[in-house]
Amino acid sequence: MDAPNTTAGGKLLSCAMDDACSTLDCDAVMKDYADALLTSQEGEDFLAHYCGVQYLQRPIPAPG
């Protein structure tokens, strides 16, 4: 059976292949990109979908 196509037209990878389904570290994402994620609708949608709505309530960490 062939792998199905994604909505972008590429082949959907199996989770058994080369970290195709690596786990997202939401705490690291928030540490590095919170200011960009929490100030855009796309970023808020990303956090809510992949990390959970509890991440939308977190303050933006201070740089450094």
PDB file with one MODEL, atoms N, CA, C and O in Angstrom:
MODEL        1
ATOM      1  N   MET A   1       0.840  -1.185   0.000  1.00  0.00           N
ATOM      2  CA  MET A   1       0.000   0.000   0.000  1.00  0.00           C
ATOM      3  C   MET A   1       0.885   1.250   0.000  1.00  0.00           C
ATOM      4  O   MET A   1       1.815   1.349   0.800  1.00  0.00           O
ATOM      5  N   ASP A   2       0.607   2.183  -0.874  1.00  0.00           N
ATOM      6  CA  ASP A   2       1.358   3.428  -0.944  1.00  0.00           C
ATOM      7  C   ASP A   2       0.949   4.362   0.185  1.00  0.00           C
ATOM      8  O   ASP A   2      -0.192   4.355   0.648  1.00  0.00           O
ATOM      9  N   ALA A   3       1.936   5.181   0.620  1.00  0.00           N
ATOM     10  CA  ALA A   3       1.645   6.180   1.641  1.00  0.00           C
ATOM     11  C   ALA A   3       0.713   7.233   1.051  1.00  0.00           C
ATOM     12  O   ALA A   3       0.880   7.617  -0.107  1.00  0.00           O
ATOM     13  N   PRO A   4      -0.263   7.707   1.822  1.00  0.00           N
ATOM     14  CA  PRO A   4      -1.172   8.740   1.319  1.00  0.00           C
ATOM     15  C   PRO A   4      -0.450  10.080   1.181  1.00  0.00           C
ATOM     16  O   PRO A   4       0.593  10.298   1.797  1.00  0.00           O
ATOM     17  N   ASN A   5      -1.007  10.964   0.379  1.00  0.00           N
ATOM     18  CA  ASN A   5      -0.453  12.300   0.205  1.00  0.00           C
ATOM     19  C   ASN A   5      -0.976  13.232   1.285  1.00  0.00           C
ATOM     20  O   ASN A   5      -2.116  13.108   1.733  1.00  0.00           O
ATOM     21  N   THR A   6      -0.122  14.176   1.702  1.00  0.00           N
ATOM     22  CA  THR A   6      -0.553  15.206   2.637  1.00  0.00           C
ATOM     23  C   THR A   6      -1.311  16.272   1.861  1.00  0.00           C
ATOM     24  O   THR A   6      -1.374  16.215   0.633  1.00  0.00           O
ATOM     25  N   THR A   7      -1.884  17.235   2.556  1.00  0.00           N
ATOM     26  CA  THR A   7      -2.598  18.318   1.886  1.00  0.00           C
ATOM     27  C   THR A   7      -1.657  19.185   1.070  1.00  0.00           C
ATOM     28  O   THR A   7      -2.095  19.883   0.155  1.00  0.00           O
ATOM     29  N   ALA A   8      -0.335  19.150   1.397  1.00  0.00           N
ATOM     30  CA  ALA A   8       0.660  19.900   0.628  1.00  0.00           C
ATOM     31  C   ALA A   8       1.131  19.130  -0.596  1.00  0.00           C
ATOM     32  O   ALA A   8       1.885  19.666  -1.408  1.00  0.00           O
ATOM     33  N   GLY A   9       0.696  17.876  -0.741  1.00  0.00           N
ATOM     34  CA  GLY A   9       1.048  17.083  -1.900  1.00  0.00           C
ATOM     35  C   GLY A   9       2.177  16.098  -1.688  1.00  0.00           C
ATOM     36  O   GLY A   9       2.462  15.293  -2.575  1.00  0.00           O
ATOM     37  N   GLY A  10       2.834  16.138  -0.526  1.00  0.00           N
ATOM     38  CA  GLY A  10       3.917  15.204  -0.236  1.00  0.00           C
ATOM     39  C   GLY A  10       3.387  13.908   0.338  1.00  0.00           C
ATOM     40  O   GLY A  10       2.217  13.809   0.707  1.00  0.00           O
ATOM     41  N   LYS A  11       4.260  12.914   0.411  1.00  0.00           N
ATOM     42  CA  LYS A  11       3.879  11.628   0.986  1.00  0.00           C
ATOM     43  C   LYS A  11       3.871  11.707   2.511  1.00  0.00           C
ATOM     44  O   LYS A  11       4.776  12.294   3.104  1.00  0.00           O
ATOM     45  N   LEU A  12       2.878  11.132   3.138  1.00  0.00           N
ATOM     46  CA  LEU A  12       2.778  11.066   4.581  1.00  0.00           C
ATOM     47  C   LEU A  12       3.768  10.021   5.079  1.00  0.00           C
ATOM     48  O   LEU A  12       3.739   8.875   4.628  1.00  0.00           O
ATOM     49  N   LEU A  13       4.640  10.403   6.000  1.00  0.00           N
ATOM     50  CA  LEU A  13       5.657   9.495   6.510  1.00  0.00           C
ATOM     51  C   LEU A  13       5.119   8.633   7.642  1.00  0.00           C
ATOM     52  O   LEU A  13       4.242   9.048   8.399  1.00  0.00           O
ATOM     53  N   SER A  14       5.647   7.455   7.739  1.00  0.00           N
ATOM     54  CA  SER A  14       5.298   6.559   8.829  1.00  0.00           C
ATOM     55  C   SER A  14       6.029   6.995  10.081  1.00  0.00           C
ATOM     56  O   SER A  14       7.161   7.472  10.001  1.00  0.00           O
ATOM     57  N   CYS A  15       5.402   6.838  11.237  1.00  0.00           N
ATOM     58  CA  CYS A  15       6.059   7.193  12.496  1.00  0.00           C
ATOM     59  C   CYS A  15       7.260   6.299  12.771  1.00  0.00           C
ATOM     60  O   CYS A  15       8.090   6.643  13.612  1.00  0.00           O
ATOM     61  N   ALA A  16       7.375   5.185  12.102  1.00  0.00           N
ATOM     62  CA  ALA A  16       8.503   4.283  12.293  1.00  0.00           C
ATOM     63  C   ALA A  16       9.751   4.777  11.564  1.00  0.00           C
ATOM     64  O   ALA A  16      10.829   4.207  11.736  1.00  0.00           O
ATOM     65  N   MET A  17       9.621   5.825  10.754  1.00  0.00           N
ATOM     66  CA  MET A  17      10.741   6.320   9.949  1.00  0.00           C
ATOM     67  C   MET A  17      11.408   7.522  10.606  1.00  0.00           C
ATOM     68  O   MET A  17      10.728   8.469  11.001  1.00  0.00           O
ATOM     69  N   ASP A  18      12.723   7.491  10.725  1.00  0.00           N
ATOM     70  CA  ASP A  18      13.604   8.617  11.047  1.00  0.00           C
ATOM     71  C   ASP A  18      12.969   9.812  11.751  1.00  0.00           C
ATOM     72  O   ASP A  18      12.948  10.902  11.180  1.00  0.00           O
ATOM     73  N   ASP A  19      12.478   9.660  12.907  1.00  0.00           N
ATOM     74  CA  ASP A  19      11.947  10.776  13.697  1.00  0.00           C
ATOM     75  C   ASP A  19      10.825  11.531  12.992  1.00  0.00           C
ATOM     76  O   ASP A  19      10.658  12.731  13.210  1.00  0.00           O
ATOM     77  N   ALA A  20      10.064  10.850  12.159  1.00  0.00           N
ATOM     78  CA  ALA A  20       8.967  11.516  11.458  1.00  0.00           C
ATOM     79  C   ALA A  20       7.937  12.051  12.435  1.00  0.00           C
ATOM     80  O   ALA A  20       7.222  13.007  12.135  1.00  0.00           O
ATOM     81  N   CYS A  21       7.866  11.436  13.598  1.00  0.00           N
ATOM     82  CA  CYS A  21       6.883  11.864  14.597  1.00  0.00           C
ATOM     83  C   CYS A  21       7.576  12.277  15.889  1.00  0.00           C
ATOM     84  O   CYS A  21       7.178  11.849  16.973  1.00  0.00           O
ATOM     85  N   SER A  22       8.605  13.102  15.781  1.00  0.00           N
ATOM     86  CA  SER A  22       9.317  13.526  16.983  1.00  0.00           C
ATOM     87  C   SER A  22       8.379  14.342  17.873  1.00  0.00           C
ATOM     88  O   SER A  22       7.446  14.986  17.394  1.00  0.00           O
ATOM     89  N   THR A  23       8.644  14.301  19.148  1.00  0.00           N
ATOM     90  CA  THR A  23       7.817  14.995  20.127  1.00  0.00           C
ATOM     91  C   THR A  23       8.202  16.464  20.190  1.00  0.00           C
ATOM     92  O   THR A  23       9.386  16.799  20.224  1.00  0.00           O
ATOM     93  N   LEU A  24       7.220  17.324  20.205  1.00  0.00           N
ATOM     94  CA  LEU A  24       7.450  18.759  20.307  1.00  0.00           C
ATOM     95  C   LEU A  24       7.669  19.123  21.764  1.00  0.00           C
ATOM     96  O   LEU A  24       6.851  18.772  22.614  1.00  0.00           O
ATOM     97  N   ASP A  25       8.757  19.818  22.069  1.00  0.00           N
ATOM     98  CA  ASP A  25       9.046  20.284  23.424  1.00  0.00           C
ATOM     99  C   ASP A  25       8.461  21.689  23.558  1.00  0.00           C
ATOM    100  O   ASP A  25       9.117  22.673  23.216  1.00  0.00           O
ATOM    101  N   CYS A  26       7.248  21.778  24.047  1.00  0.00           N
ATOM    102  CA  CYS A  26       6.539  23.058  24.111  1.00  0.00           C
ATOM    103  C   CYS A  26       7.216  24.046  25.045  1.00  0.00           C
ATOM    104  O   CYS A  26       7.178  25.251  24.796  1.00  0.00           O
ATOM    105  N   ASP A  27       7.838  23.558  26.121  1.00  0.00           N
ATOM    106  CA  ASP A  27       8.534  24.470  27.030  1.00  0.00           C
ATOM    107  C   ASP A  27       9.717  25.129  26.326  1.00  0.00           C
ATOM    108  O   ASP A  27       9.957  26.322  26.510  1.00  0.00           O
ATOM    109  N   ALA A  28      10.461  24.364  25.520  1.00  0.00           N
ATOM    110  CA  ALA A  28      11.588  24.926  24.769  1.00  0.00           C
ATOM    111  C   ALA A  28      11.093  25.902  23.703  1.00  0.00           C
ATOM    112  O   ALA A  28      11.706  26.946  23.480  1.00  0.00           O
ATOM    113  N   VAL A  29       9.991  25.562  23.049  1.00  0.00           N
ATOM    114  CA  VAL A  29       9.415  26.460  22.046  1.00  0.00           C
ATOM    115  C   VAL A  29       9.011  27.775  22.701  1.00  0.00           C
ATOM    116  O   VAL A  29       9.268  28.845  22.149  1.00  0.00           O
ATOM    117  N   MET A  30       8.387  27.708  23.863  1.00  0.00           N
ATOM    118  CA  MET A  30       7.979  28.921  24.572  1.00  0.00           C
ATOM    119  C   MET A  30       9.187  29.747  24.987  1.00  0.00           C
ATOM    120  O   MET A  30       9.158  30.975  24.906  1.00  0.00           O
ATOM    121  N   LYS A  31      10.244  29.087  25.427  1.00  0.00           N
ATOM    122  CA  LYS A  31      11.447  29.802  25.852  1.00  0.00           C
ATOM    123  C   LYS A  31      12.063  30.579  24.697  1.00  0.00           C
ATOM    124  O   LYS A  31      12.498  31.718  24.871  1.00  0.00           O
ATOM    125  N   ASP A  32      12.098  29.969  23.529  1.00  0.00           N
ATOM    126  CA  ASP A  32      12.769  30.580  22.380  1.00  0.00           C
ATOM    127  C   ASP A  32      11.877  31.480  21.527  1.00  0.00           C
ATOM    128  O   ASP A  32      12.365  32.440  20.931  1.00  0.00           O
ATOM    129  N   TYR A  33      10.584  31.185  21.459  1.00  0.00           N
ATOM    130  CA  TYR A  33       9.725  31.873  20.486  1.00  0.00           C
ATOM    131  C   TYR A  33       8.432  32.437  21.063  1.00  0.00           C
ATOM    132  O   TYR A  33       7.528  32.779  20.301  1.00  0.00           O
ATOM    133  N   ALA A  34       8.318  32.542  22.368  1.00  0.00           N
ATOM    134  CA  ALA A  34       7.059  32.974  22.975  1.00  0.00           C
ATOM    135  C   ALA A  34       6.595  34.333  22.469  1.00  0.00           C
ATOM    136  O   ALA A  34       5.411  34.521  22.190  1.00  0.00           O
ATOM    137  N   ASP A  35       7.523  35.284  22.348  1.00  0.00           N
ATOM    138  CA  ASP A  35       7.119  36.620  21.917  1.00  0.00           C
ATOM    139  C   ASP A  35       6.480  36.607  20.537  1.00  0.00           C
ATOM    140  O   ASP A  35       5.502  37.318  20.306  1.00  0.00           O
ATOM    141  N   ALA A  36       7.011  35.818  19.622  1.00  0.00           N
ATOM    142  CA  ALA A  36       6.443  35.730  18.271  1.00  0.00           C
ATOM    143  C   ALA A  36       5.149  34.926  18.269  1.00  0.00           C
ATOM    144  O   ALA A  36       4.203  35.280  17.566  1.00  0.00           O
ATOM    145  N   LEU A  37       5.098  33.849  19.046  1.00  0.00           N
ATOM    146  CA  LEU A  37       3.914  32.982  19.043  1.00  0.00           C
ATOM    147  C   LEU A  37       2.720  33.633  19.715  1.00  0.00           C
ATOM    148  O   LEU A  37       1.590  33.477  19.253  1.00  0.00           O
ATOM    149  N   LEU A  38       2.950  34.358  20.794  1.00  0.00           N
ATOM    150  CA  LEU A  38       1.834  34.928  21.549  1.00  0.00           C
ATOM    151  C   LEU A  38       1.352  36.263  20.995  1.00  0.00           C
ATOM    152  O   LEU A  38       0.383  36.826  21.505  1.00  0.00           O
ATOM    153  N   THR A  39       2.007  36.775  19.971  1.00  0.00           N
ATOM    154  CA  THR A  39       1.587  38.054  19.401  1.00  0.00           C
ATOM    155  C   THR A  39       1.020  37.908  17.994  1.00  0.00           C
ATOM    156  O   THR A  39       0.838  38.903  17.291  1.00  0.00           O
ATOM    157  N   SER A  40       0.741  36.674  17.578  1.00  0.00           N
ATOM    158  CA  SER A  40       0.122  36.473  16.260  1.00  0.00           C
ATOM    159  C   SER A  40      -0.968  35.408  16.368  1.00  0.00           C
ATOM    160  O   SER A  40      -0.878  34.495  17.188  1.00  0.00           O
ATOM    161  N   GLN A  41      -1.980  35.535  15.543  1.00  0.00           N
ATOM    162  CA  GLN A  41      -3.077  34.561  15.550  1.00  0.00           C
ATOM    163  C   GLN A  41      -2.572  33.177  15.157  1.00  0.00           C
ATOM    164  O   GLN A  41      -2.993  32.176  15.736  1.00  0.00           O
ATOM    165  N   GLU A  42      -1.670  33.116  14.175  1.00  0.00           N
ATOM    166  CA  GLU A  42      -1.132  31.821  13.748  1.00  0.00           C
ATOM    167  C   GLU A  42      -0.337  31.171  14.874  1.00  0.00           C
ATOM    168  O   GLU A  42      -0.423  29.961  15.085  1.00  0.00           O
ATOM    169  N   GLY A  43       0.435  31.976  15.591  1.00  0.00           N
ATOM    170  CA  GLY A  43       1.215  31.450  16.707  1.00  0.00           C
ATOM    171  C   GLY A  43       0.328  30.930  17.818  1.00  0.00           C
ATOM    172  O   GLY A  43       0.596  29.871  18.385  1.00  0.00           O
ATOM    173  N   GLU A  44      -0.728  31.665  18.134  1.00  0.00           N
ATOM    174  CA  GLU A  44      -1.668  31.221  19.165  1.00  0.00           C
ATOM    175  C   GLU A  44      -2.367  29.933  18.731  1.00  0.00           C
ATOM    176  O   GLU A  44      -2.570  29.032  19.545  1.00  0.00           O
ATOM    177  N   ASP A  45      -2.731  29.845  17.469  1.00  0.00           N
ATOM    178  CA  ASP A  45      -3.359  28.629  16.957  1.00  0.00           C
ATOM    179  C   ASP A  45      -2.399  27.440  17.063  1.00  0.00           C
ATOM    180  O   ASP A  45      -2.805  26.343  17.446  1.00  0.00           O
ATOM    181  N   PHE A  46      -1.115  27.665  16.720  1.00  0.00           N
ATOM    182  CA  PHE A  46      -0.087  26.624  16.817  1.00  0.00           C
ATOM    183  C   PHE A  46       0.025  26.127  18.254  1.00  0.00           C
ATOM    184  O   PHE A  46      -0.008  24.922  18.504  1.00  0.00           O
ATOM    185  N   LEU A  47       0.158  27.057  19.196  1.00  0.00           N
ATOM    186  CA  LEU A  47       0.294  26.662  20.602  1.00  0.00           C
ATOM    187  C   LEU A  47      -0.927  25.909  21.103  1.00  0.00           C
ATOM    188  O   LEU A  47      -0.797  24.882  21.769  1.00  0.00           O
ATOM    189  N   ALA A  48      -2.105  26.413  20.788  1.00  0.00           N
ATOM    190  CA  ALA A  48      -3.321  25.755  21.249  1.00  0.00           C
ATOM    191  C   ALA A  48      -3.437  24.351  20.677  1.00  0.00           C
ATOM    192  O   ALA A  48      -3.837  23.428  21.387  1.00  0.00           O
ATOM    193  N   HIS A  49      -3.094  24.176  19.409  1.00  0.00           N
ATOM    194  CA  HIS A  49      -3.229  22.876  18.759  1.00  0.00           C
ATOM    195  C   HIS A  49      -2.178  21.884  19.228  1.00  0.00           C
ATOM    196  O   HIS A  49      -2.515  20.758  19.594  1.00  0.00           O
ATOM    197  N   TYR A  50      -0.909  22.279  19.226  1.00  0.00           N
ATOM    198  CA  TYR A  50       0.178  21.348  19.501  1.00  0.00           C
ATOM    199  C   TYR A  50       0.563  21.254  20.975  1.00  0.00           C
ATOM    200  O   TYR A  50       1.060  20.218  21.416  1.00  0.00           O
ATOM    201  N   CYS A  51       0.341  22.320  21.740  1.00  0.00           N
ATOM    202  CA  CYS A  51       0.801  22.331  23.131  1.00  0.00           C
ATOM    203  C   CYS A  51      -0.351  22.373  24.137  1.00  0.00           C
ATOM    204  O   CYS A  51      -0.200  21.913  25.269  1.00  0.00           O
ATOM    205  N   GLY A  52      -1.475  22.909  23.740  1.00  0.00           N
ATOM    206  CA  GLY A  52      -2.618  23.021  24.643  1.00  0.00           C
ATOM    207  C   GLY A  52      -2.891  24.474  24.996  1.00  0.00           C
ATOM    208  O   GLY A  52      -1.987  25.309  24.978  1.00  0.00           O
ATOM    209  N   VAL A  53      -4.123  24.762  25.312  1.00  0.00           N
ATOM    210  CA  VAL A  53      -4.527  26.141  25.587  1.00  0.00           C
ATOM    211  C   VAL A  53      -3.859  26.701  26.835  1.00  0.00           C
ATOM    212  O   VAL A  53      -3.795  27.921  26.990  1.00  0.00           O
ATOM    213  N   GLN A  54      -3.357  25.850  27.733  1.00  0.00           N
ATOM    214  CA  GLN A  54      -2.684  26.354  28.929  1.00  0.00           C
ATOM    215  C   GLN A  54      -1.444  27.173  28.566  1.00  0.00           C
ATOM    216  O   GLN A  54      -1.036  28.035  29.344  1.00  0.00           O
ATOM    217  N   TYR A  55      -0.843  26.929  27.415  1.00  0.00           N
ATOM    218  CA  TYR A  55       0.328  27.705  26.997  1.00  0.00           C
ATOM    219  C   TYR A  55      -0.040  29.119  26.569  1.00  0.00           C
ATOM    220  O   TYR A  55       0.822  29.997  26.549  1.00  0.00           O
ATOM    221  N   LEU A  56      -1.290  29.353  26.232  1.00  0.00           N
ATOM    222  CA  LEU A  56      -1.721  30.695  25.856  1.00  0.00           C
ATOM    223  C   LEU A  56      -1.785  31.616  27.063  1.00  0.00           C
ATOM    224  O   LEU A  56      -1.763  32.837  26.908  1.00  0.00           O
ATOM    225  N   GLN A  57      -1.863  31.057  28.255  1.00  0.00           N
ATOM    226  CA  GLN A  57      -1.977  31.843  29.478  1.00  0.00           C
ATOM    227  C   GLN A  57      -0.620  32.184  30.087  1.00  0.00           C
ATOM    228  O   GLN A  57      -0.560  32.921  31.071  1.00  0.00           O
ATOM    229  N   ARG A  58       0.472  31.663  29.523  1.00  0.00           N
ATOM    230  CA  ARG A  58       1.804  31.871  30.097  1.00  0.00           C
ATOM    231  C   ARG A  58       2.340  33.249  29.723  1.00  0.00           C
ATOM    232  O   ARG A  58       2.109  33.732  28.615  1.00  0.00           O
ATOM    233  N   PRO A  59       3.056  33.877  30.654  1.00  0.00           N
ATOM    234  CA  PRO A  59       3.682  35.154  30.314  1.00  0.00           C
ATOM    235  C   PRO A  59       4.868  34.937  29.377  1.00  0.00           C
ATOM    236  O   PRO A  59       5.456  33.856  29.349  1.00  0.00           O
ATOM    237  N   ILE A  60       5.208  35.959  28.620  1.00  0.00           N
ATOM    238  CA  ILE A  60       6.361  35.891  27.727  1.00  0.00           C
ATOM    239  C   ILE A  60       7.614  35.939  28.593  1.00  0.00           C
ATOM    240  O   ILE A  60       7.788  36.882  29.366  1.00  0.00           O
ATOM    241  N   PRO A  61       8.508  34.925  28.478  1.00  0.00           N
ATOM    242  CA  PRO A  61       9.703  34.919  29.309  1.00  0.00           C
ATOM    243  C   PRO A  61      10.657  36.056  28.937  1.00  0.00           C
ATOM    244  O   PRO A  61      10.723  36.475  27.781  1.00  0.00           O
ATOM    245  N   ALA A  62      11.391  36.544  29.935  1.00  0.00           N
ATOM    246  CA  ALA A  62      12.389  37.587  29.698  1.00  0.00           C
ATOM    247  C   ALA A  62      13.553  37.026  28.889  1.00  0.00           C
ATOM    248  O   ALA A  62      13.971  35.892  29.118  1.00  0.00           O
ATOM    249  N   PRO A  63      14.078  37.800  27.952  1.00  0.00           N
ATOM    250  CA  PRO A  63      15.206  37.293  27.153  1.00  0.00           C
ATOM    251  C   PRO A  63      16.454  37.105  28.027  1.00  0.00           C
ATOM    252  O   PRO A  63      16.659  37.788  29.031  1.00  0.00           O
ATOM    253  N   GLY A  64      17.280  36.135  27.586  1.00  0.00           N
ATOM    254  CA  GLY A  64      18.559  35.921  28.240  1.00  0.00           C
ATOM    255  C   GLY A  64      18.518  34.820  29.160  1.00  0.00           C
ATOM    256  O   GLY A  64      19.526  34.510  29.795  1.00  0.00           O
TER     257      GLY A  64
ENDMDL
END
